[in-house]
């Protein structure tokens, strides 16, 4: 359950008139959580479960935790020692004119007579 989806109030488009450009009508801003609780089709067990889940959610605390973790991650990224450069591979030494043929790759003669 993402906190952004349930905690940010949004306005929904109710009507739009084609004759007058730019004339749109929106409903009152409400959070998606509040819309679920107010909707007629939602059942009481669903509503009570959502209310229970939302009791422990504190937007201010979530924002502070995200900011603290972001700054900690930034500090780690800035203080991290860069990885050492890999030595270059000597292509002339490793290059073969013909590929090596391994015995398991070739077809073995059958023992059948």
C-alpha positions as CSV (number, residue, x, y, z in Angstrom):
1,X,0.0,0.0,0.0
2,X,1.7,3.2,-1.1
3,X,1.4,6.3,1.1
4,X,1.2,8.6,-1.9
5,X,-1.9,6.9,-3.3
6,X,-3.9,7.0,-0.1
7,X,-2.8,10.3,1.5
8,X,-2.7,12.9,-1.2
9,X,-6.0,14.7,-1.8
10,X,-7.1,14.8,-5.4
11,X,-9.9,16.5,-7.3
12,X,-11.9,14.5,-9.8
13,X,-13.4,15.9,-13.0
14,X,-17.2,15.9,-12.7
15,X,-18.3,17.6,-15.9
16,X,-16.8,19.2,-19.0
17,X,-18.7,21.6,-21.3
18,X,-17.6,21.5,-24.9
19,X,-19.1,24.8,-26.0
20,X,-17.1,26.9,-23.6
21,X,-13.5,26.0,-23.8
22,X,-11.8,25.7,-20.4
23,X,-15.0,25.3,-18.4
24,X,-14.6,22.2,-16.3
25,X,-16.2,21.3,-13.0
26,X,-14.4,19.4,-10.3
27,X,-15.7,17.8,-7.1
28,X,-14.4,18.6,-3.6
29,X,-10.8,17.4,-3.1
30,X,-10.6,14.1,-1.1
31,X,-8.0,11.5,-0.5
32,X,-8.4,8.2,-2.3
33,X,-8.8,6.6,1.1
34,X,-11.7,8.9,2.0
35,X,-13.3,8.2,-1.4
36,X,-13.2,4.4,-0.7
37,X,-14.7,5.0,2.8
38,X,-17.5,7.2,1.3
39,X,-18.3,4.9,-1.7
40,X,-21.5,2.9,-1.5
41,X,-20.1,-0.3,-3.0
42,X,-17.4,-0.7,-0.3
43,X,-18.3,-3.2,2.3
44,X,-18.0,-2.6,6.1
45,X,-15.2,-5.2,6.6
46,X,-13.3,-3.4,3.9
47,X,-13.9,0.0,5.5
48,X,-12.9,-1.2,8.9
49,X,-9.7,-2.9,7.6
50,X,-8.8,0.4,5.8
51,X,-9.5,2.5,8.9
52,X,-7.3,0.1,11.0
53,X,-4.5,0.4,8.4
54,X,-4.7,4.1,8.3
55,X,-4.5,4.6,12.1
56,X,-0.8,3.9,12.1
57,X,0.0,6.0,9.1
58,X,1.4,9.5,10.0
59,X,2.3,11.5,6.9
60,X,4.7,13.8,8.7
61,X,6.7,10.9,10.2
62,X,6.8,9.2,6.8
63,X,8.2,12.4,5.1
64,X,10.9,12.8,7.8
65,X,11.9,9.1,7.5
66,X,12.2,9.4,3.7
67,X,14.3,12.6,4.0
68,X,16.6,11.0,6.6
69,X,17.1,7.9,4.5
70,X,17.7,10.0,1.4
71,X,20.4,12.1,3.1
72,X,22.0,8.9,4.5
73,X,22.1,7.4,1.0
74,X,23.6,10.6,-0.4
75,X,26.3,10.6,2.2
76,X,27.1,7.0,1.5
77,X,27.3,7.7,-2.2
78,X,29.7,10.7,-1.7
79,X,32.0,8.9,0.7
80,X,32.2,5.6,-1.2
81,X,35.7,4.8,-2.6
82,X,35.5,4.3,-6.3
83,X,36.2,0.8,-7.6
84,X,39.7,0.2,-8.8
85,X,40.2,0.1,-12.6
86,X,40.5,-3.3,-14.0
87,X,43.8,-4.1,-15.7
88,X,43.6,-4.3,-19.5
89,X,43.5,-7.7,-21.1
90,X,46.5,-8.6,-23.3
91,X,44.5,-9.5,-26.5
92,X,47.6,-10.5,-28.4
93,X,48.4,-13.2,-25.8
94,X,44.9,-14.5,-25.5
95,X,44.0,-14.4,-29.2
96,X,44.2,-17.8,-31.1
97,X,44.0,-18.2,-34.8
98,X,41.8,-21.3,-34.5
99,X,39.4,-22.0,-31.6
100,X,40.4,-24.7,-29.2
101,X,38.5,-28.0,-29.8
102,X,37.7,-29.8,-26.6
103,X,37.2,-33.6,-26.7
104,X,33.7,-33.5,-25.2
105,X,32.6,-31.2,-28.0
106,X,33.4,-33.6,-30.8
107,X,31.2,-36.5,-31.6
108,X,32.6,-39.8,-30.3
109,X,32.5,-42.9,-32.5
110,X,29.7,-45.2,-31.7
111,X,30.4,-48.6,-30.1
112,X,27.6,-50.2,-32.1
113,X,28.6,-52.5,-34.9
